[in-house]
Amino acid sequence: MNNRIYLISGDDEYQKEQIEEIIKKIGVSSENIDNIISGDKEWQTIADEVRTYSLFGTPRLFIIKDVDIFKSEEKIEDIIDKAFSLYQSKDYERAGKEVLKALKQLELSEEELDSIISSPSVLEGYLGKSDINISFITDLIKKSLVKIESLRKNEEFNFASLISNIPEGHFVILTTKELDKRTKNFKLFQNAGTFLEKKESKISSKELRNRIDNEIDSFIKDTKKHISPEDLIYLKELAFESSFLKKKLEKLALVIEKKESITREDIDNTFDDDTFPDSQLIPELIRKKDLNSLLKIILNPRNTKADFIKLTGYLRSLLRNSIAIREFSANEEYDDFYSFEKRFYKKYFDILPKETLKSQHPYYLFQCYLNFKDFQLRDLKRFYLLLFEIDRNLKSTQITPKDLFIDFFTELFSTRN
């Protein structure tokens, strides 16, 4: 076992925590830490740097991030699809890396590479038929984001040599989010170093929500800040969607440090960099019948396909709650939260589904009711099923996501009473 090599698999927060612990353990100072993004340097260059002794033998740490050598080969079609999605979201650099990954699998000859360099459009003949207009690859090549020259055949890098030649006093950390334990490279590094993996907790959605609710309640108690019942529910909903709750609460503590109360603005400022923050505005915009503002959210150029897939699930959840409430209460209407809690939530509590309505706060359910109370039940069911079709289209076709949702919301607003 080589105690100078660490392989970390998990999300960004887990990686950061483990790296901090390793730095404390080995006692390396910040000026002797080299951060390297995988793909920015050739492995041979990295190996040469690792093997170079520091002048006075002081510890050096090389952190190689987002390593992709532990992945099984993907289908070329899937890689191109991912590249196209990144291109559409204007993440051209990552799109270029995905294209290169696909082209490497083609094992093109020197002559074929020369023809691509002189005329990028010939790639269409190598990639075969596709629903995607692969002219975007030509654009990436012209932008120098797909460097065809890098595909020239090189000898396969010897990772065993890298591992065996790490000098005393030097340390290497490799991080990855995608890892297949069946690959040769994983087995090589696992046997040679320390493998740290984030264990996914197998708890139900209800248990996770209860855990987060308790954590938020403890936070409010510890900070001794006032928060309205409505904003507390809003905070808990955002916390449930966030992947970095610990860091978010630390940020919120700083935001409210010199305040007596926690406001909606404080909460928004805390979660403003989450993946799809605008989604929280959608229920209110539906209620206000503000189609123009809603479409501005859909047309936000920052949105990626992953954002739209997440939005589909979010809307399904809202509609599912609204449909269930309407089916239980028939045509009964609720003018305020007090009447809803008394005449619906408490009245039907014993027979409410455990994993859906019963596990959610009554105020949140009341908001779901308000969002869609002006729609016919048959229309809500139709739109609920339509979201499953949208989800399939998002994952299996090249229809532009924003077009799917423009059509969805336009039709939704045209059918309300």
C-alpha positions in Angstrom: 0.0 0.0 0.0 1.4 3.4 -1.1 0.5 6.0 1.5 1.5 8.8 -1.0 -1.4 8.2 -3.4 -5.1 9.0 -2.7 -8.1 8.4 -5.0 -11.3 10.3 -4.0 -14.6 9.6 -5.6 -17.7 11.7 -4.8 -19.3 15.1 -5.2 -17.4 18.4 -5.0 -18.2 18.9 -1.3 -17.0 15.5 -0.3 -13.8 15.9 -2.4 -13.1 19.2 -0.8 -13.6 17.8 2.8 -11.3 14.8 2.1 -8.6 16.9 0.5 -8.5 19.3 3.5 -8.1 16.2 5.8 -5.3 14.8 3.7 -3.5 18.2 3.7 -3.7 18.3 7.5 -2.4 14.8 7.7 0.6 15.1 5.5 1.4 18.7 6.6 2.1 20.2 3.2 2.0 24.0 3.0 -0.2 25.8 0.4 2.7 27.0 -1.7 3.8 23.4 -2.3 0.4 22.3 -3.7 -0.1 22.0 -7.4 -3.8 21.9 -8.6 -4.1 20.3 -12.1 -7.3 20.0 -14.1 -7.3 16.6 -15.9 -7.1 17.2 -19.6 -5.2 20.5 -19.3 -1.9 18.6 -19.3 -0.7 15.3 -20.8 -0.2 12.5 -18.3 3.5 12.3 -19.3 3.9 15.9 -18.4 2.2 15.4 -15.0 4.4 12.3 -14.3 7.5 14.3 -15.1 6.4 17.0 -12.6 5.6 14.5 -9.9 9.0 12.8 -10.3 10.9 16.1 -10.0 12.4 16.5 -6.5 11.8 19.8 -4.7 15.1 21.7 -4.0 15.1 21.1 -0.3 13.1 17.9 -0.2 10.0 19.7 1.2 6.7 17.8 0.8 4.8 18.5 -2.4 1.2 17.6 -3.2 -0.3 17.2 -6.7 -4.1 17.4 -6.8 -5.3 16.1 -10.2 -9.0 16.9 -10.5 -11.8 15.4 -12.6 -9.8 12.4 -13.7 -11.6 10.4 -16.4 -9.3 7.3 -16.6 -11.6 5.2 -14.4 -14.6 5.2 -16.7 -15.8 2.5 -19.0 -16.1 3.4 -22.7 -19.3 5.2 -23.5 -21.2 4.9 -26.8 -20.0 7.5 -29.3 -23.6 8.5 -29.9 -24.1 9.2 -26.2 -20.9 11.2 -26.0 -21.9 13.4 -29.0 -25.3 13.9 -27.5 -23.7 15.1 -24.2 -21.3 17.4 -26.2 -24.2 18.9 -28.2 -26.1 19.6 -24.9 -23.0 21.4 -23.5 -22.6 23.3 -26.8 -26.3 24.5 -26.6 -25.7 25.7 -23.1 -22.6 27.6 -24.3 -20.2 25.5 -22.3 -17.9 25.2 -25.4 -14.8 24.1 -23.5 -16.4 21.0 -22.0 -18.2 20.3 -25.3 -14.9 20.2 -27.0 -13.5 17.8 -24.5 -16.5 15.4 -25.1 -16.0 15.6 -28.8 -12.3 14.7 -28.5 -13.3 11.7 -26.3 -15.7 10.5 -29.0 -13.1 10.9 -31.8 -10.5 9.0 -29.8 -12.7 6.0 -29.9 -12.8 6.1 -33.8 -9.0 5.4 -33.9 -8.6 7.5 -37.0 -5.5 7.0 -39.2 -2.9 9.8 -39.8 -4.4 10.3 -43.2 -7.9 10.6 -41.9 -6.8 13.1 -39.2 -5.1 15.2 -41.9 -8.4 15.3 -44.0 -10.4 16.4 -40.9 -7.9 19.2 -40.2 -8.2 20.5 -43.8 -11.9 20.0 -44.0 -13.7 19.5 -40.7 -17.1 18.8 -42.3 -15.8 15.3 -43.4 -16.4 14.2 -39.8 -20.0 13.6 -40.7 -18.9 10.6 -42.7 -17.1 9.1 -39.7 -19.8 9.7 -37.1 -22.6 8.1 -39.1 -26.3 9.1 -39.1 -27.5 11.1 -36.2 -30.5 13.1 -35.1 -28.1 15.9 -34.1 -26.8 18.4 -36.7 -23.1 17.8 -36.0 -22.1 21.0 -37.7 -21.6 22.2 -34.1 -18.4 20.1 -34.1 -17.0 22.0 -37.1 -17.7 25.2 -35.1 -15.8 23.9 -32.1 -12.9 22.9 -34.3 -12.8 26.4 -35.8 -12.8 27.9 -32.3 -9.8 25.7 -31.6 -11.7 23.9 -28.8 -11.3 20.5 -30.5 -7.6 20.1 -31.2 -7.4 17.3 -33.9 -3.6 17.2 -33.5 -4.0 15.8 -30.0 -5.5 12.7 -31.6 -2.2 11.7 -33.2 -1.5 8.2 -32.0 0.7 8.0 -28.9 1.8 5.1 -26.8 -0.6 4.3 -24.0 0.5 6.0 -20.8 1.9 3.7 -18.2 0.2 4.5 -14.9 2.0 1.7 -13.1 5.2 3.6 -13.8 3.8 6.8 -12.4 2.8 5.1 -9.2 6.1 3.3 -8.7 8.2 6.5 -9.3 6.6 8.9 -6.8 9.6 10.3 -4.8 9.6 10.2 -1.0 7.9 13.4 0.3 5.7 13.8 -2.8 1.9 13.0 -2.7 -0.7 12.6 -5.4 -4.5 13.0 -5.1 -6.8 12.1 -7.9 -10.5 13.1 -7.8 -13.3 11.8 -9.9 -17.1 11.9 -10.0 -17.5 9.0 -12.5 -15.8 5.7 -11.6 -16.2 2.1 -12.7 -14.6 -0.3 -10.2 -14.2 -2.9 -13.0 -11.7 -0.9 -14.9 -8.0 -1.8 -15.0 -6.9 1.7 -13.9 -9.2 1.7 -10.8 -7.8 -1.7 -9.6 -4.3 -0.4 -10.2 -4.8 2.7 -8.1 -6.9 1.0 -5.4 -4.2 -1.6 -4.8 -1.4 1.0 -4.8 -3.0 3.8 -2.7 -5.8 4.9 -0.4 -9.3 4.9 -1.9 -11.9 7.3 -0.4 -15.5 7.0 -1.6 -18.6 8.9 -0.6 -21.1 6.3 0.5 -24.6 7.0 -0.7 -27.0 6.9 2.2 -30.0 4.7 1.3 -32.7 6.6 3.1 -36.2 7.3 1.9 -37.2 10.7 0.6 -39.4 11.1 3.7 -36.5 10.3 6.1 -34.2 12.7 4.2 -36.8 15.5 4.4 -37.3 14.9 8.2 -33.5 15.0 8.7 -33.2 18.3 6.8 -36.2 19.8 8.6 -34.6 19.0 12.0 -31.3 20.5 10.8 -33.0 23.7 9.8 -35.0 23.8 13.1 -31.7 23.4 15.0 -30.1 26.2 13.0 -33.0 28.6 13.7 -32.8 27.7 17.4 -29.0 28.2 17.6 -29.0 31.5 15.7 -31.9 32.8 17.8 -33.3 34.6 14.8 -37.0 35.2 14.0 -38.5 33.8 10.8 -42.1 33.7 9.6 -43.8 30.3 9.2 -44.1 30.9 5.5 -40.4 31.7 5.1 -39.4 28.8 7.2 -41.2 26.4 4.8 -39.6 28.2 1.9 -36.1 27.7 3.5 -36.8 24.0 4.1 -37.9 23.5 0.5 -34.8 25.1 -0.9 -32.6 23.1 1.6 -34.2 19.9 0.4 -33.3 20.7 -3.2 -29.7 21.8 -2.4 -26.7 19.5 -2.6 -24.5 21.6 -0.2 -26.7 22.2 2.8 -23.9 22.5 5.3 -22.2 25.2 3.3 -25.5 27.0 2.6 -26.3 27.2 6.3 -22.8 28.6 7.0 -23.4 31.2 4.3 -26.9 32.1 5.7 -25.4 32.5 9.2 -23.0 35.2 7.7 -25.9 36.8 5.8 -28.0 37.3 8.9 -25.2 37.8 11.5 -26.2 41.4 12.3 -29.9 41.0 11.7 -32.7 40.1 14.1 -34.8 38.2 11.5 -34.4 35.9 8.5 -36.2 37.2 5.5 -37.1 35.8 2.1 -34.4 38.0 0.6 -31.8 36.5 3.0 -32.8 33.0 1.9 -32.6 33.9 -1.8 -29.2 35.5 -1.4 -28.0 32.3 0.3 -29.3 29.9 -2.4 -28.7 32.2 -5.4 -26.1 30.0 -7.0 -28.0 26.7 -6.9 -28.6 25.0 -10.2 -32.1 26.2 -10.9 -33.1 29.0 -8.4 -35.7 30.5 -10.7 -37.8 27.4 -10.4 -39.0 28.6 -7.0 -40.7 31.6 -8.8 -42.8 29.4 -11.2 -45.7 28.5 -8.8 -46.2 32.1 -7.9 -46.1 33.2 -11.6 -48.7 30.5 -12.4 -50.9 31.8 -9.6 -50.5 35.4 -10.8 -51.1 34.4 -14.5 -47.8 36.1 -15.4 -46.9 34.1 -18.6 -44.4 36.7 -19.8 -42.2 36.5 -16.7 -42.5 32.7 -16.7 -41.3 32.5 -20.2 -38.3 34.7 -19.4 -37.2 32.1 -16.9 -37.5 29.4 -19.6 -35.5 31.4 -22.1 -32.7 32.0 -19.6 -29.5 31.1 -21.6 -27.9 29.6 -18.4 -30.4 26.8 -18.4 -29.0 23.4 -19.4 -30.9 20.2 -20.4 -30.2 18.9 -16.8 -32.0 22.0 -15.5 -35.1 21.3 -17.6 -35.2 17.6 -16.6 -35.1 18.8 -13.0 -37.9 21.4 -13.7 -40.0 18.6 -15.2 -39.8 16.6 -11.9 -40.5 19.7 -9.9 -43.7 20.5 -11.9 -44.8 16.9 -11.7 -44.6 17.1 -7.9 -46.6 20.3 -7.8 -49.3 18.9 -10.1 -49.4 15.5 -8.3 -50.1 17.3 -5.0 -52.8 19.5 -6.5 -54.5 16.6 -8.2 -54.5 14.5 -5.0 -55.9 17.5 -3.0 -58.7 18.0 -5.5 -59.6 14.4 -5.6 -59.9 14.2 -1.9 -61.9 17.4 -1.4 -64.1 17.2 -4.6 -65.2 20.7 -5.4 -64.7 22.2 -2.0 -62.8 25.5 -2.0 -60.4 27.0 0.6 -60.0 30.7 1.0 -57.1 30.7 3.4 -54.6 28.4 5.1 -56.7 28.2 8.3 -59.7 26.7 6.4 -57.5 24.4 4.4 -55.7 23.0 7.4 -59.0 22.5 9.3 -61.3 21.3 6.5 -58.8 19.4 4.4 -55.5 18.5 6.2 -56.9 17.5 9.6 -60.2 16.2 8.2 -58.5 13.7 5.8 -55.2 13.2 7.6 -55.8 9.6 8.6 -56.4 8.5 5.0 -53.8 10.7 3.2 -51.1 8.8 1.3 -48.1 8.4 3.7 -45.3 9.0 1.1 -46.9 12.0 -0.5 -49.5 14.3 1.1 -49.1 13.1 4.7 -45.3 13.6 4.6 -45.5 17.3 3.5 -46.2 20.4 5.5 -49.8 21.5 5.2 -48.8 25.1 4.3 -46.8 23.8 1.3 -49.8 21.7 0.3 -52.0 24.8 0.5 -49.7 26.6 -1.9 -49.9 23.7 -4.3 -53.7 23.9 -4.1 -53.6 27.7 -4.8 -51.3 27.3 -7.8 -53.8 25.2 -9.8 -57.2 25.9 -8.2 -58.4 27.8 -11.3 -57.9 24.7 -13.5 -60.3 21.8 -14.2 -59.2 18.5 -12.7 -59.3 16.7 -16.1 -56.8 19.4 -17.4 -54.5 19.0 -14.5 -54.3 15.2 -15.1 -53.7 15.8 -18.8 -50.8 18.2 -18.1 -49.4 15.8 -15.5 -49.2 13.0 -18.1 -47.8 15.5 -20.6 -44.8 16.1 -18.3 -43.9 12.4 -18.6 -43.9 12.8 -22.4 -41.7 16.0 -22.1 -39.3 14.1 -19.8 -38.9 11.3 -22.4 -38.4 13.9 -25.2 -35.7 15.7 -23.1 -33.8 12.4 -22.6 -34.2 10.8 -26.0 -34.7 13.5 -28.7 -33.0 16.6 -29.9 -36.0 18.9 -29.5 -34.9 22.1 -27.9 -35.9 22.0 -24.2 -37.1 25.6 -24.2 -39.5 24.9 -27.0 -41.1 22.0 -25.1 -41.7 24.3 -22.1 -42.9 27.3 -24.1 -45.6 25.1 -25.6 -46.4 23.5 -22.3 -46.9 26.8 -20.4 -48.7 28.5 -23.3 -51.2 25.6 -23.4 -51.4 25.5 -19.6 -52.4 29.2 -19.4 -54.9 28.9 -22.2 -56.9 26.2 -20.5 -57.4 27.9 -17.0 -60.8 29.1 -16.0 
